[in-house]
Amino acid sequence: MGGDTPTDGSSGTELNSSSSATDGDGNAAECDDVFTYNGGRVDPGESANIRYGISETYLGDPIRVPVTIINGAKRGPTVCLSAAAHGDELNGIEVVREVAHDWDHSELHGTLVCLPVMNVPGFLAQERYLPIYDRDLNRSFPGREGSTSARRMAYQIFTNFIEPCDLGIDFHTSTRGRTNMLHVRADLDNPTVVRLANAFSSNVIIGGDGPAGTLRSEATEAGIPTITVEMGEAHRFQRRLIDRALTGVASVLAEFGCHRESAVHWPGWRVVISDDDEKTWLRADAGGIVDMKHGRGALVEEGDVICTITNPFKEEDDIVAVEAPFTGLIVGVLENPVVYPGNPLCHLVGLERDTRTALEREQRTERSRSELR
């Protein structure tokens, strides 16, 4: 059974570890919390790169997810960083990899569980869903033994690497043909989730407990407060968003005492959307070719034309103008410029006056910096 035992690399689980179970003064480790999973363990002061078997292919070969465990020598929370539950969502992969392999964790308090690619079959095929009857891994948590292939995979990931954690950050991008500005989605009825969302230091936090079967929803329900970070678009690395997300991770690790030498980051302004009346998806009422007038992160006034939809002849009588129903911020926007009626065009959230003023000030500063470069 996938994940039952460590192996030499031919199947199941591969383990590659290094030990440094002392603190910075060379004394014995202050923490005795061992991280265990089915088939192995990572002691305090050790790190491990694991390829953990969660299923098998049509040929009977193992499907293995890469996992990096960094168990600090000092006591602290266990934090999970996960990405690519959808196989074409790549930005989060680089965030998790850089935290795991490029950062200095010599003074880490607690444990980091880093899952850069959860949907390995989808990642290999560069598809959003599992290429097994198009199952959505991010609607299959916490999973179940003896169930569908997606739920079996989800069960292996959840029980071995999510349940042992105290906190979680799950990275996503928009689906193909759309893009998101970086923002957090969180259950605002959970105080620890709220603290986690605030600590990530994004400008926008959108409330909601999430659909059933999503990692953040099921982990939070199981007592592991978890947020979703949405950032950018599928099928690419977007360096600016990756760097911004790394700032958020550093801020979380500072807030919860994992990296005590770091500072919690304040983004400068923030809007928290807790009510459905404060947000809306604008959808096309006509099919055609879209001319988008504003990109993600743009501030639009009530009545502004966000986009127009035309037929191939651009006949003036058939031009459909889509206007902003209220003054707000475009969080998500269409990238693929063709639509059927009902297709989403953009995700708009409302702004209070003080937040709008802070945003306008930031945008003026960004424009000034761009002019100087």
C-alpha positions as a Python dict, from the first residue, in 0.01 Angstrom:
ca = {
    (1, 'M'): (0, 0, 0),
    (2, 'G'): (141, 342, -99),
    (3, 'G'): (305, 523, 191),
    (4, 'D'): (323, 226, 427),
    (5, 'T'): (700, 185, 444),
    (6, 'P'): (1016, 371, 349),
    (7, 'T'): (1197, 217, 56),
    (8, 'D'): (1513, 250, -150),
    (9, 'G'): (1343, 461, -417),
    (10, 'S'): (1189, 192, -638),
    (11, 'S'): (843, 249, -488),
    (12, 'G'): (663, 382, -183),
    (13, 'T'): (856, 640, 20),
    (14, 'E'): (1206, 776, -21),
    (15, 'L'): (1374, 950, 272),
    (16, 'N'): (1671, 1182, 260),
    (17, 'S'): (1755, 1348, 593),
    (18, 'S'): (2021, 1554, 764),
    (19, 'S'): (2062, 1599, 1138),
    (20, 'S'): (2158, 1899, 1351),
    (21, 'A'): (1979, 1831, 1680),
    (22, 'T'): (2146, 2109, 1878),
    (23, 'D'): (2063, 2471, 1937),
    (24, 'G'): (2277, 2765, 1832),
    (25, 'D'): (2499, 2727, 2141),
    (26, 'G'): (2572, 2361, 2075),
    (27, 'N'): (2349, 2241, 2357),
    (28, 'A'): (2102, 1955, 2339),
    (29, 'A'): (1784, 2032, 2152),
    (30, 'E'): (1522, 2212, 2358),
    (31, 'C'): (1235, 2032, 2184),
    (32, 'D'): (1148, 1664, 2201),
    (33, 'D'): (855, 1679, 1955),
    (34, 'V'): (907, 1412, 1690),
    (35, 'F'): (716, 1453, 1362),
    (36, 'T'): (583, 1114, 1257),
    (37, 'Y'): (407, 991, 945),
    (38, 'N'): (310, 643, 838),
    (39, 'G'): (648, 489, 760),
    (40, 'G'): (891, 738, 910),
    (41, 'R'): (981, 1012, 1156),
    (42, 'V'): (1173, 1338, 1165),
    (43, 'D'): (1340, 1419, 1497),
    (44, 'P'): (1397, 1769, 1639),
    (45, 'G'): (1685, 1941, 1463),
    (46, 'E'): (1646, 1722, 1153),
    (47, 'S'): (1513, 1784, 807),
    (48, 'A'): (1389, 1530, 555),
    (49, 'N'): (1306, 1529, 185),
    (50, 'I'): (1046, 1259, 128),
    (51, 'R'): (875, 1114, -178),
    (52, 'Y'): (564, 969, -19),
    (53, 'G'): (355, 709, -200),
    (54, 'I'): (-17, 793, -211),
    (55, 'S'): (-143, 578, -501),
    (56, 'E'): (-40, 385, -813),
    (57, 'T'): (-58, 447, -1187),
    (58, 'Y'): (-230, 227, -1445),
    (59, 'L'): (101, 40, -1475),
    (60, 'G'): (122, -19, -1101),
    (61, 'D'): (405, 231, -1051),
    (62, 'P'): (391, 447, -737),
    (63, 'I'): (248, 799, -738),
    (64, 'R'): (459, 987, -487),
    (65, 'V'): (420, 1340, -353),
    (66, 'P'): (730, 1541, -260),
    (67, 'V'): (733, 1652, 104),
    (68, 'T'): (998, 1842, 297),
    (69, 'I'): (983, 1829, 677),
    (70, 'I'): (1195, 2075, 876),
    (71, 'N'): (1172, 1999, 1248),
    (72, 'G'): (1326, 2280, 1449),
    (73, 'A'): (1539, 2211, 1753),
    (74, 'K'): (1321, 2447, 1956),
    (75, 'R'): (959, 2409, 2053),
    (76, 'G'): (691, 2583, 1848),
    (77, 'P'): (388, 2525, 1624),
    (78, 'T'): (376, 2288, 1327),
    (79, 'V'): (291, 2484, 1012),
    (80, 'C'): (190, 2328, 680),
    (81, 'L'): (259, 2504, 349),
    (82, 'S'): (82, 2334, 58),
    (83, 'A'): (47, 2403, -313),
    (84, 'A'): (-70, 2258, -645),
    (85, 'A'): (-383, 2083, -525),
    (86, 'H'): (-472, 2184, -879),
    (87, 'G'): (-192, 2061, -1102),
    (88, 'D'): (-164, 2370, -1325),
    (89, 'E'): (-136, 2622, -1037),
    (90, 'L'): (236, 2685, -1026),
    (91, 'N'): (302, 3008, -832),
    (92, 'G'): (254, 2842, -495),
    (93, 'I'): (498, 2565, -584),
    (94, 'E'): (783, 2814, -598),
    (95, 'V'): (675, 2980, -273),
    (96, 'V'): (681, 2648, -87),
    (97, 'R'): (1010, 2537, -245),
    (98, 'E'): (1188, 2861, -156),
    (99, 'V'): (1070, 2851, 205),
    (100, 'A'): (1179, 2488, 235),
    (101, 'H'): (1515, 2505, 60),
    (102, 'D'): (1636, 2866, 36),
    (103, 'W'): (1556, 3003, 382),
    (104, 'D'): (1771, 2972, 693),
    (105, 'H'): (1578, 2767, 951),
    (106, 'S'): (1865, 2717, 1196),
    (107, 'E'): (1669, 2908, 1463),
    (108, 'L'): (1331, 2760, 1374),
    (109, 'H'): (1089, 2716, 1663),
    (110, 'G'): (852, 2438, 1565),
    (111, 'T'): (812, 2238, 1244),
    (112, 'L'): (747, 2320, 880),
    (113, 'V'): (565, 2069, 662),
    (114, 'C'): (616, 2170, 299),
    (115, 'L'): (401, 2011, 25),
    (116, 'P'): (493, 2190, -301),
    (117, 'V'): (301, 1956, -535),
    (118, 'M'): (2, 1768, -392),
    (119, 'N'): (-167, 1681, -723),
    (120, 'V'): (124, 1499, -883),
    (121, 'P'): (-75, 1338, -1170),
    (122, 'G'): (-230, 1673, -1259),
    (123, 'F'): (107, 1847, -1236),
    (124, 'L'): (270, 1594, -1470),
    (125, 'A'): (-12, 1638, -1721),
    (126, 'Q'): (-30, 2017, -1656),
    (127, 'E'): (-401, 1984, -1590),
    (128, 'R'): (-610, 2139, -1315),
    (129, 'Y'): (-780, 1818, -1204),
    (130, 'L'): (-658, 1466, -1147),
    (131, 'P'): (-647, 1308, -1495),
    (132, 'I'): (-848, 1020, -1347),
    (133, 'Y'): (-1209, 1086, -1447),
    (134, 'D'): (-1136, 1459, -1394),
    (135, 'R'): (-1163, 1436, -1016),
    (136, 'D'): (-1089, 1753, -818),
    (137, 'L'): (-839, 1679, -543),
    (138, 'N'): (-941, 2002, -371),
    (139, 'R'): (-1295, 1876, -328),
    (140, 'S'): (-1183, 1539, -191),
    (141, 'F'): (-1040, 1621, 154),
    (142, 'P'): (-1014, 1486, 419),
    (143, 'G'): (-1039, 1178, 201),
    (144, 'R'): (-1139, 826, 288),
    (145, 'E'): (-987, 482, 262),
    (146, 'G'): (-1168, 244, 29),
    (147, 'S'): (-1333, 530, -164),
    (148, 'T'): (-1259, 694, -501),
    (149, 'S'): (-904, 739, -626),
    (150, 'A'): (-913, 1112, -544),
    (151, 'R'): (-1036, 1054, -189),
    (152, 'R'): (-777, 783, -129),
    (153, 'M'): (-501, 1022, -235),
    (154, 'A'): (-648, 1300, -25),
    (155, 'Y'): (-668, 1066, 274),
    (156, 'Q'): (-298, 977, 252),
    (157, 'I'): (-198, 1344, 231),
    (158, 'F'): (-438, 1460, 500),
    (159, 'T'): (-374, 1197, 766),
    (160, 'N'): (4, 1194, 729),
    (161, 'F'): (90, 1559, 668),
    (162, 'I'): (-209, 1785, 745),
    (163, 'E'): (-357, 1642, 1065),
    (164, 'P'): (-28, 1664, 1262),
    (165, 'C'): (-14, 2041, 1199),
    (166, 'D'): (-133, 2338, 1403),
    (167, 'L'): (-173, 2585, 1114),
    (168, 'G'): (-197, 2574, 737),
    (169, 'I'): (-145, 2798, 434),
    (170, 'D'): (-273, 2653, 104),
    (171, 'F'): (-159, 2829, -215),
    (172, 'H'): (-371, 2855, -529),
    (173, 'T'): (-400, 3058, -848),
    (174, 'S'): (-699, 3140, -1062),
    (175, 'T'): (-815, 2886, -1314),
    (176, 'R'): (-701, 2894, -1677),
    (177, 'G'): (-803, 3210, -1861),
    (178, 'R'): (-836, 3426, -1547),
    (179, 'T'): (-600, 3592, -1300),
    (180, 'N'): (-625, 3702, -936),
    (181, 'M'): (-449, 3969, -737),
    (182, 'L'): (-291, 3820, -427),
    (183, 'H'): (-553, 3781, -155),
    (184, 'V'): (-649, 3556, 134),
    (185, 'R'): (-967, 3354, 177),
    (186, 'A'): (-1051, 3264, 535),
    (187, 'D'): (-1323, 3158, 776),
    (188, 'L'): (-1371, 3482, 967),
    (189, 'D'): (-1574, 3308, 1239),
    (190, 'N'): (-1261, 3128, 1360),
    (191, 'P'): (-1039, 3357, 1575),
    (192, 'T'): (-715, 3172, 1497),
    (193, 'V'): (-792, 3175, 1125),
    (194, 'V'): (-850, 3550, 1151),
    (195, 'R'): (-513, 3592, 1325),
    (196, 'L'): (-347, 3380, 1056),
    (197, 'A'): (-514, 3573, 773),
    (198, 'N'): (-414, 3909, 923),
    (199, 'A'): (-58, 3787, 979),
    (200, 'F'): (-21, 3691, 612),
    (201, 'S'): (-43, 4066, 544),
    (202, 'S'): (-237, 4064, 219),
    (203, 'N'): (-431, 4375, 120),
    (204, 'V'): (-753, 4180, 69),
    (205, 'I'): (-915, 3916, 290),
    (206, 'I'): (-1237, 3755, 169),
    (207, 'G'): (-1446, 3574, 428),
    (208, 'G'): (-1619, 3239, 394),
    (209, 'D'): (-1573, 2887, 523),
    (210, 'G'): (-1505, 2747, 174),
    (211, 'P'): (-1673, 2466, -18),
    (212, 'A'): (-1691, 2118, 134),
    (213, 'G'): (-1392, 1903, 49),
    (214, 'T'): (-1146, 2190, 13),
    (215, 'L'): (-826, 2159, 210),
    (216, 'R'): (-874, 2480, 407),
    (217, 'S'): (-1235, 2405, 494),
    (218, 'E'): (-1175, 2048, 607),
    (219, 'A'): (-848, 2126, 787),
    (220, 'T'): (-1011, 2414, 978),
    (221, 'E'): (-1305, 2188, 1065),
    (222, 'A'): (-1056, 1930, 1196),
    (223, 'G'): (-892, 2188, 1427),
    (224, 'I'): (-607, 2299, 1200),
    (225, 'P'): (-680, 2667, 1122),
    (226, 'T'): (-599, 2714, 753),
    (227, 'I'): (-620, 2992, 496),
    (228, 'T'): (-618, 2988, 117),
    (229, 'V'): (-388, 3229, -65),
    (230, 'E'): (-498, 3310, -421),
    (231, 'M'): (-228, 3459, -643),
    (232, 'G'): (-207, 3515, -1017),
    (233, 'E'): (-283, 3276, -1297),
    (234, 'A'): (-223, 2914, -1392),
    (235, 'H'): (63, 2769, -1597),
    (236, 'R'): (334, 3018, -1500),
    (237, 'F'): (566, 3159, -1234),
    (238, 'Q'): (492, 3527, -1159),
    (239, 'R'): (791, 3653, -966),
    (240, 'R'): (634, 3963, -816),
    (241, 'L'): (346, 3763, -669),
    (242, 'I'): (581, 3490, -547),
    (243, 'D'): (795, 3747, -365),
    (244, 'R'): (486, 3906, -214),
    (245, 'A'): (366, 3566, -90),
    (246, 'L'): (708, 3494, 61),
    (247, 'T'): (672, 3816, 260),
    (248, 'G'): (337, 3685, 383),
    (249, 'V'): (485, 3352, 492),
    (250, 'A'): (768, 3527, 677),
    (251, 'S'): (511, 3745, 851),
    (252, 'V'): (307, 3441, 960),
    (253, 'L'): (616, 3263, 1094),
    (254, 'A'): (701, 3577, 1291),
    (255, 'E'): (347, 3617, 1427),
    (256, 'F'): (331, 3259, 1555),
    (257, 'G'): (683, 3254, 1698),
    (258, 'C'): (849, 3022, 1447),
    (259, 'H'): (1105, 3277, 1328),
    (260, 'R'): (1141, 3506, 1626),
    (261, 'E'): (1404, 3726, 1467),
    (262, 'S'): (1157, 3831, 1193),
    (263, 'A'): (891, 4101, 1207),
    (264, 'V'): (520, 4083, 1132),
    (265, 'H'): (448, 4277, 813),
    (266, 'W'): (171, 4536, 768),
    (267, 'P'): (62, 4574, 403),
    (268, 'G'): (-21, 4945, 431),
    (269, 'W'): (-394, 4909, 373),
    (270, 'R'): (-644, 4628, 396),
    (271, 'V'): (-1002, 4548, 304),
    (272, 'V'): (-1183, 4261, 477),
    (273, 'I'): (-1490, 4133, 293),
    (274, 'S'): (-1722, 3951, 530),
    (275, 'D'): (-2056, 4008, 358),
    (276, 'D'): (-2177, 3885, 18),
    (277, 'D'): (-2317, 4235, -46),
    (278, 'E'): (-1959, 4369, -51),
    (279, 'K'): (-1846, 4152, -343),
    (280, 'T'): (-1977, 4032, -677),
    (281, 'W'): (-1877, 3840, -988),
    (282, 'L'): (-1971, 4035, -1298),
    (283, 'R'): (-2077, 3795, -1574),
    (284, 'A'): (-2125, 3835, -1946),
    (285, 'D'): (-2482, 3884, -2067),
    (286, 'A'): (-2373, 3836, -2428),
    (287, 'G'): (-2131, 3614, -2610),
    (288, 'G'): (-1841, 3762, -2801),
    (289, 'I'): (-1491, 3908, -2781),
    (290, 'V'): (-1398, 4103, -2468),
    (291, 'D'): (-1198, 4425, -2455),
    (292, 'M'): (-1099, 4452, -2088),
    (293, 'K'): (-1035, 4811, -1979),
    (294, 'H'): (-889, 4737, -1633),
    (295, 'G'): (-657, 4472, -1491),
    (296, 'R'): (-636, 4294, -1157),
    (297, 'G'): (-580, 4527, -865),
    (298, 'A'): (-743, 4824, -1042),
    (299, 'L'): (-968, 5068, -858),
    (300, 'V'): (-1287, 5143, -1053),
    (301, 'E'): (-1560, 5396, -987),
    (302, 'E'): (-1931, 5317, -993),
    (303, 'G'): (-2041, 5345, -1355),
    (304, 'D'): (-1693, 5297, -1503),
    (305, 'V'): (-1684, 5072, -1808),
    (306, 'I'): (-1489, 4764, -1701),
    (307, 'C'): (-1502, 4600, -2043),
    (308, 'T'): (-1692, 4583, -2368),
    (309, 'I'): (-1816, 4275, -2553),
    (310, 'T'): (-1842, 4281, -2933),
    (311, 'N'): (-1913, 4044, -3218),
    (312, 'P'): (-1650, 3973, -3489),
    (313, 'F'): (-1776, 4272, -3696),
    (314, 'K'): (-1756, 4522, -3405),
    (315, 'E'): (-2096, 4655, -3508),
    (316, 'E'): (-2172, 4956, -3293),
    (317, 'D'): (-2532, 4858, -3221),
    (318, 'D'): (-2417, 4525, -3081),
    (319, 'I'): (-2145, 4654, -2846),
    (320, 'V'): (-2225, 4560, -2484),
    (321, 'A'): (-2061, 4778, -2218),
    (322, 'V'): (-2019, 4624, -1872),
    (323, 'E'): (-2016, 4887, -1597),
    (324, 'A'): (-1905, 4871, -1235),
    (325, 'P'): (-2215, 4849, -1012),
    (326, 'F'): (-2026, 5014, -725),
    (327, 'T'): (-1685, 5165, -654),
    (328, 'G'): (-1444, 4886, -577),
    (329, 'L'): (-1129, 4687, -637),
    (330, 'I'): (-1092, 4428, -914),
    (331, 'V'): (-959, 4119, -736),
    (332, 'G'): (-996, 3870, -1022),
    (333, 'V'): (-1026, 3935, -1393),
    (334, 'L'): (-1069, 3755, -1725),
    (335, 'E'): (-752, 3695, -1926),
    (336, 'N'): (-896, 3485, -2211),
    (337, 'P'): (-1083, 3748, -2419),
    (338, 'V'): (-1373, 3533, -2539),
    (339, 'V'): (-1696, 3456, -2353),
    (340, 'Y'): (-2028, 3283, -2367),
    (341, 'P'): (-2323, 3443, -2186),
    (342, 'G'): (-2280, 3369, -1817),
    (343, 'N'): (-1901, 3347, -1821),
    (344, 'P'): (-1729, 3544, -1542),
    (345, 'L'): (-1564, 3872, -1637),
    (346, 'C'): (-1426, 4004, -1309),
    (347, 'H'): (-1450, 3975, -930),
    (348, 'L'): (-1522, 4314, -771),
    (349, 'V'): (-1505, 4396, -398),
    (350, 'G'): (-1621, 4716, -230),
    (351, 'L'): (-1393, 4963, -54),
    (352, 'E'): (-1456, 5201, 235),
    (353, 'R'): (-1339, 5560, 196),
    (354, 'D'): (-1030, 5529, 421),
    (355, 'T'): (-916, 5211, 242),
    (356, 'R'): (-968, 5374, -94),
    (357, 'T'): (-758, 5673, 11),
    (358, 'A'): (-474, 5445, 124),
    (359, 'L'): (-492, 5247, -201),
    (360, 'E'): (-483, 5562, -413),
    (361, 'R'): (-180, 5683, -217),
    (362, 'E'): (-3, 5351, -276),
    (363, 'Q'): (-81, 5356, -648),
    (364, 'R'): (54, 5710, -681),
    (365, 'T'): (376, 5598, -510),
    (366, 'E'): (405, 5298, -745),
    (367, 'R'): (359, 5522, -1049),
    (368, 'S'): (628, 5760, -922),
    (369, 'R'): (869, 5473, -871),
    (370, 'S'): (799, 5340, -1220),
    (371, 'E'): (868, 5681, -1373),
    (372, 'L'): (1206, 5694, -1194),
    (373, 'R'): (1315, 5353, -1320),
}
